[in-house]
Amino acid sequence: MRSVQIEARPYKWPYDGGIVPERTALLVIDMQTDFCGPGGYVARMGYDISLTARAIKPIRRLLDRVRRIKGFTVIHTREGHRPDLSDLPENKRWRSRLAGAEIGSQGPMGRILVRGEPRWEIVEELKPLEGEIVIDKPGKGSFYATDLDIILRSRGITHLILTGITTDVCVHTTMREANDRGYECLILEDCTGATDEGNHLAALKMVTMQGGVFGCVSSSEHVLKALEAF
């Protein structure tokens, strides 16, 4: 099979040649009702959920394609805390209270950002399939207090395509964590979103600085085009 790279900026991705499905994982980060659905954490803080929910359709198209490629790994993450909140730092809880959506408090769809509650779940459109990996994390980064790194390394995965929300917080933190661990990263601008459009654009720009300080930026359109070869 010929070597295939994805059109991206500031360089064609990946840097080390063509895409190898067996070495690549698609990360779908925190596509939960709490972050992109009505009545969730983001909505309760007063933000426009259309800015985060808009990532659902392009991620779904990408998932549909990737799931048909042998060897490609799909990993979902969910941010949330234990029901007893023992893994919730007090300052994080305080800040959420200040923002009007205290983590752990009751709402119309259960407790905010608590594992097992209805709005903590991934939205129906992007529901993980049986056998797909789901990482439950208590923080913003997907590597913190999880077994994500050992899962990736045990599978020989070295390249990550990042999607999800929010661009400037959980996705960007995960990308920085991955970059420090030597993973070759690609973030997709239409498959991510933030509660503030300026922050979304700024987070993407940060990636491209210094020749790609954290990796590359592309779109689902470019990825899908490249995946036609598989």
Buried (B, 14 or more C-beta within 10 A) or exposed (E): EEEBBBBBBBBBBBBEEBBBBEBBBBBBBBBBBBBBBEBBBBBBBEBEBEBBBBBBBBBBBBBEBBEEBEEBBBBBBBBBBBEEBEBBEEEBBEEBEEBEBBBBBEBEBBBBBBBEBBBBBBBEEBEBEEEBBEBBBBBBBBBEEBEBBEBBEEBEBBBBBBBBBBBBBBBBBBBBBBBEEEBBBBBBBBBBBBBBEEBBBBBBEBBBEEEBEBBBBBBBBBBBEBBEEB
